[in-house]
Amino acid sequence: MLAATNATNAEINEFTVAPQITPKNEELPYHEWFIEFEREPLDMKMFKNFLDEALQRREQLLFRFD
């Protein structure tokens, strides 16, 4: 998350992650992120991508379906 905040000039006040282990419509399980920003990212899409890519590098079982 630090790489994402640094790259997008964001500042996080607080966050939590909630697992969705039984999603509807036969989707795969996923996590929902709730982030409270002290200063929002200059580019939210860039923040999301930085965070997603960092998590994928850390845990190879995580991947995106976009």
C-alpha positions in Angstrom: 0.0 0.0 0.0 2.9 2.3 0.6 4.0 2.1 -3.0 0.4 3.0 -4.1 0.2 6.0 -1.8 3.6 7.3 -2.7 3.0 7.0 -6.4 -0.4 8.8 -6.3 0.3 11.3 -3.6 -2.3 9.8 -1.3 -2.5 9.6 2.4 -4.5 6.9 4.2 -6.3 7.6 7.5 -7.6 4.1 8.1 -8.5 0.9 6.1 -10.0 -2.5 6.6 -10.3 -5.5 4.3 -13.4 -7.8 4.3 -13.4 -11.3 2.7 -16.4 -12.2 0.6 -16.2 -16.0 0.7 -19.6 -16.8 -0.7 -20.3 -14.3 -3.4 -23.4 -14.5 -5.6 -23.7 -15.7 -9.2 -20.9 -18.3 -8.9 -18.2 -15.6 -8.7 -14.9 -16.6 -7.1 -14.3 -15.4 -3.5 -12.7 -11.9 -3.2 -11.9 -9.2 -0.7 -13.5 -5.8 -0.4 -11.3 -2.9 0.7 -12.7 0.1 2.6 -10.2 2.9 2.6 -10.6 6.3 4.3 -8.2 8.8 2.8 -6.8 11.8 4.5 -5.8 12.9 1.0 -7.3 11.1 -2.0 -5.0 9.8 -4.7 -4.4 12.1 -7.7 -5.4 9.1 -9.9 -7.7 6.5 -8.2 -7.3 4.0 -11.1 -3.5 4.2 -10.7 -3.8 3.7 -7.0 -5.9 0.6 -7.5 -3.5 -0.8 -10.1 -0.4 -0.2 -7.9 -2.1 -1.9 -4.9 -3.4 -4.8 -7.0 0.0 -5.4 -8.7 1.8 -5.2 -5.3 -0.5 -7.8 -3.8 -0.2 -10.1 -6.8 3.6 -9.9 -6.5 3.4 -10.8 -2.9 0.8 -13.6 -3.3 0.8 -15.4 -6.6 -2.6 -17.0 -6.0 -4.2 -13.5 -6.3 -5.0 -12.4 -9.7 -7.4 -10.0 -11.4 -10.3 -10.8 -13.8 -10.8 -7.2 -15.2 
